[in-house]
Amino acid sequence: MAQADSKVLVLGALAGVAGISLAVVCYRGLTSKRRVSWPGFYLNRNNEHGPGIMMVDGPGLHGGQAEVLERLEALIQCVSELKDEMKSLKNALPTLQHQVREELRGRDEARRASPLQRTTPTRRKRAAGSIAGARAGGRSSEEAESEGGYMTALTDSEDEELSDAEQRDEEQPADKLCVLLERIDSLHHGAESDKRESLDLLLEQREEFGQNSTFLWRLIRAYCDVHDVSSTLEEKKTHAATGKTVGEEAVSLNPTCAESHQWYAIMCGIMAEYDTVQNKIKNGYIFKDHLDKAIELKPQDPMSYYLLGRWCYAVAQLSWIERKVAATLFGDPPSATVEDALKNFLKVEEIQSGYSKCNYVFLAKCYKDLGQRDKARKMCEAASSMNVVSKEDGDAQKELDLLCPALGV
């Protein structure tokens, strides 16, 4: 830090010397031209205070010209004095770095001795910016150091009073986000109007919190919720496509967020309902990849295992023709068995017993396909004991109504 400050001072000093030299050269060029056209004065280079203008009688000298010459004389005097100051500064440059380092070390020791008077990062930036602005403006080192000392003293004296307010300002966005997310999570479990309100609230705040992964994965979920309650095909497709785009943004922004991968996978699965055969298969691969990533990042989330079980069961039910199409388009068709699906549904129960009505229904279907009818009937009974609390539960109940008679329940 001391080295960086010393470099700024050195560069500022060199820029000041260059500026003074340029001014003197320009002025000398001007006076050499005016000596020819203005016969009333000449340049005196032997003045003890530096170069000056000597007034002489001449037929072309008027009152206005005399006033101009007096101002030029004063200007040259100021330039001469400033040039002397710059020479002194130039002579002091070799020891400047050491002086700055010693000064900063003394300030650090003083702050360590008084913890309550440490400056916040925001105020330190303001002080540094003021000092840098003074140096860039061509002020002398004494002025810059004086202003820097004033800013430091102001910061140290007011820091205890202002730091709490500044800290509240910095924490306010985080507090606001927490309140928003709590509201969104509550609306997620509500009625259709609540789900639409959730999406509207998230879209209103997207400009402010759109770079936060905890915000984005809830936005994906909200698009999924509104897709489920939408009545028209066009509206469903629009929400599914937009949610998938947000999912791509979310996993790119933070690849370590398990929920982003999970809900992006869900949106890929939803989009498969509206895409071509080729895109359906492609979305299936994307679904599996991001679901695996979600499980890797958060291995105790029952929802990811439930979704993976659904994927395995669907792949296990693919026809020979569908497998050939997948192999033709991608070379390596998806592979999974009913046993794989059963393993994942059982993992859901292991993590959270009674996770959902849907999970029990798929456990019953897996046991039925594997010929284990007694276990299948037990799963049907467990599913029947649970209430219908969501649209997905309603779909599960319809399957259950067909499954129970086939198993003699």
N, C-alpha and C positions, 0 to 999 in steps of 0.2 A: 504493500500500500504506500509506504514511504517512497519507494522507488518510482512508482507511477506518478505520485504527486510532484516529485522533483522533476520528472520528465516534462510534465505540463508546465511547470514554472520556467524551465529552460527553453522550451519551444515558444512560450509567450514572450520571454525576454528577447530571443532572437528575432521574432516577428516584429517586436517593437523597434529594435535597432534597424531592421530593414526598412520599416515604415519611415523612420526619421531620416535615414539616408536618402530615401527616395524623395521625401519632401524637400530636403536641402538641394538635391540635384535639380528638381523641377524649378525651385525658386531661383537658383543661380542661372538656369537657362532663361527664365523669364526676365531677370534683371539685365542679362547681357543683351537681350533684344531691346529692352526699354531704354537702355543707355543710348542707343542710336536715335530713337524717336523722341525721347524726352530729354532735352538738353539741360534741364534744371537740377539734376542730381547725378551722383556717381557712387559706386559701391566702395565702401571703406573696409578693407580686410585687416586693418591694423588696430581695430577697436579692441581694447583690453577685455571687453565683455563678449567679444565675438564679432562677426561681420555685421556691419550696419550701413545705414544710408546717410550720406552727408548732403545737406541742403546747400545749394549754390544759387547765385542770382542768374537768371536767364530770362529771355524775353517770352518764353513759352510757359512759364510757371504761374499758375493761378491759385486762388484760394482752395478750390476743390481738390486740386492736385496735391497741395500741401497737406491737406487733411488725410488723403490716401497714403502719402508717404509717412506720416506720423504713425498711422495704423500698421503699416508694413514694418516700421522700426520696432514697434512693440511686439509684433508677431515674431520677428527675427530674434528678439531678445528671449522670448519664451522658448522658441525652438532651441536656442543655444543652451539655455538652462536645462531643458529636458534632455538634450544630448549629453550634458555633463552627468545627469542622473543615470542615464543609460550606460555610460562608461563605468560609473561606480558599480552598477548592477553587474555588468559584464565581468568586472574584476572579482566580484563576490561569487560568481557562478561555481568555481571549483569547490567551494565549501558549502554550497547550497544544499546538496543532497544530504550531507551529514547533519546540517541544521534542521532540515525537515524531519529526518528520521528521529532526531533527539526530541523534537517538539511533539511528534506523534506518540513516541514512547511515553513521554510525560503525561499526555492526555489519557492514554490507555491505562497507565498506572493509577491516575486519579479516578477514572471510572470504575476500575476494579475495587478501589477503596470505598467507593460510594455507589453500590449497586442500584439504588433508587433513581440515580440520575443518568442511567444509560439512555441513549437515544434510540427511538424506534427506527426501523429501516426506512419508513416513509420520510421521517424528518431528516435522517442522515442524507437521503437523496436530495431533499430540498436544499440543505446546506451546501452539499457538494455542487449542486447545479448553480447556486448563486455565486459560489467562488469561481467556478469554471467560467460562468458568464462574465464575471468581472475581468478575468484574465484575458478571455477572448476579445473583450471590448478594448483592449489596449491599455488597461490601467497599469500603474506602476506596481511593483511587487509589494511596496509598503501598503498601498490601498487594498490590494487583494488580500494580504495577510490580515489587515485590520478588519475587513468585512468578514473574512473567514472566522476570525476570532469572535466577532460579534454574533455571528450565526451560531457558533458552537456554544457560546455563553447563553444565548437565548434558548437554544434547544435544551441545554442541561438544566436551566432554571425552570422551564415550563414543562419539562418532560413528564414529571410525576403527575401534573395536573391534566395533561392532554393525552397521555398514553392510554388511559382507560377508555376515553371517548373514541380514539382511533381504533383501539382493539375491538370495540363494539361494532364500529363501521366495517372492519374487516371480517368479523364473524357473522354479521347480519345476513349476507347472502347464503351462508351455510345453514343458518337457522331457518331462513325462509325456505330453502330447499327441503329441509327436514319436515317442516310443517306441510309443505305441498305434497311430499311423497306419502306422508301419513294419510292425508286426505284422499289421495289417489288410491292407495291400498284399500281404504274403506269403501270407496265407490266401486272398486273392482268386484266386490262381493254383493253389490246391490242389484237393483232392477235394471231394466233396459235404459230408462232415463238416466240412471246413475252412470252407466257405462258410457253413454254419449257425453254426459257432463265431464267425465274423466278425460276423454279424448280432447274435448274443447279446452279444458284447463291446461293440459299438457301442451297443446299447440300454442296457446297464448304465452306460455313461459319458455317456449323452445329457444327463442333468440337469446335469452339470458342463461339458460342451463343446458343448451344443446350440445355442449362439449363434455357433459358429465355422463358416464356410462350408467350410473344408477337411475338417471333420468331417462336415458334413451331406451333401456330395456323395458321400462314401464310404458313408454310410448309404443313400442312394438306390441306389448300385451294389450294396450288399449285398442289398437287397430284390430287385433284378433277378436277382442270382445265385441266391438262394434260390427265386425264382419258377421259374427254369429247371430246378432240380433237384427241385422239388416233384412229387408223384405224383398228387395229386387236383386236380380242377378248382376246387373251392372254395378250397383252399389257394393255388392259383395266383392266383385272382381277389383274394383277401385281400391277398397280398403286392404285387400290382400296384397295387391301389387305395391301400394305405398308402404305397407308394413314391412314387406320384404326388402324394399329399398332402405328403410330405416335400419333394418337388421344388418344389412351389409355395412352401413355406416358405423353401427355400434361395435361390431366385431373388429372393424378396422381401427377404430378409435382406441379400444382397450381389449386386446386379445386375451387378457387374463380374467375377464368377467364371465363367470359361468352362466349367469342368467341371460346375458346377451347371446351367447351361443345357443342356449336352450330355446329362447323365443324366436331367434332367427331360424332355427331348425323347424319350429312349429309353423312359421309363416311359409317356409319352403313346402312343407307338407300341404298346407292349405292351397297354395298356388297350383299344386299338382292337379287340383280339381278343375282348373280353368285353362290349362296349357295343352299344347300338342303332346302326342305320345312321346316324342323325343325329349321335350322339356319335362314331362312328368318323370321320366327315368332319370334325367339329369338332376332334377330337384330331389329325387330319392337318394342319390349319392351324396348331395350336399347335406340333406337331412341327417344322414348317418354320420358323416364326418363331424359335423358340429355337435351332434348329440354325444358322440364319443369324447369330444373335447370338453363338453360341459361336465360329463361324468369324471373325467380326469381332474378337472379343476375343483369339483365339488362332489366327491364320491358318496356322500350321505344324503343326497337329494332324491327322495322317492319318485318325484315326477319324471326325472330323466330316465330312470329304469322302467317306469311304466310306458313312456314313449318308445323306448328302445324295444320293449316287449311287443308293442303294437307293430313296430316296423318289422321285427323278426317274424311275427305271425303273418303279416301281409305278404312278405317275401316267400314264406313257406307255402302260401296259397297260390303263388303265381303258376299260370299254366305253362305248358311246354312252349307254346308259341310266344308268350310274353317273355320267357327267358331267352329265346332265340333272338327276339327283337333287341333285347338289352345287350346280348353278346355281339350282335351285328353293329350296333351303334357305338358301344364303348369297349368292346373286346373282352371285358371281364364282368359277367352278369352278377348281380347281387346274390349272395348265398346266405341262407339262414334256415333253420329247422324249427318245428314246433317245440322241440326240446329246448332250443335257445330261447324261444319266447317264454316258455314256462319258467325257465331259470330267472329271467328278468322280472316276471310278475311275482315270483316268490321272494325275490330280493326286495321288492316294494313292501311286502308284508313283513319282512324281517326288519326293515328300517322303521316302518310305521304300520302297525297292525290296524286293519280296518281302514286303510287309506281312502278307498272309494268304492262305490257300487260298481263302477266300470271295471276296476281291477279284479273283483270277484267274478264278474261275468266272463272275463277273458281267462281267468284261471279255470273256470268250469269248461270253457270251450277247448282249452288245451288238454285237460284231463279226458274229455270226451273223445277228442281226436286220437289220443294215445290209448284209448280203450280202458281207462281207469274210471269207470262210471260211478263208483261209490264216492270217490273224491270229487268228481264233477257235481254230484248231487249235493254234497256238503257245501260246495262253493255257491251253488244256486240258492241254497237256504240262507247262507250268509248274505248274499246279495239282496234277497227278498226282504231281509230284516232291516235294510237301510232305506231311508227316505230319499225321494227324488228332490234334489236341491239345485240342480243345474240342467241346462239343455242336454249336456252330455249324459247326465244320469237318466234323462228321459229317453234318449236313444238306447242306453243300456237296458232300461226296463222293457223296451220293445223286443230286444233280442232275448231277454230273459223270459218273456212271455212265450217265445217260440221254443226256447231251449228246455224249459222245465217239463213240458209234456213229452218231449222226445226222451227225456231221462226218467220219466215216471215220477216226477216230483209233484 
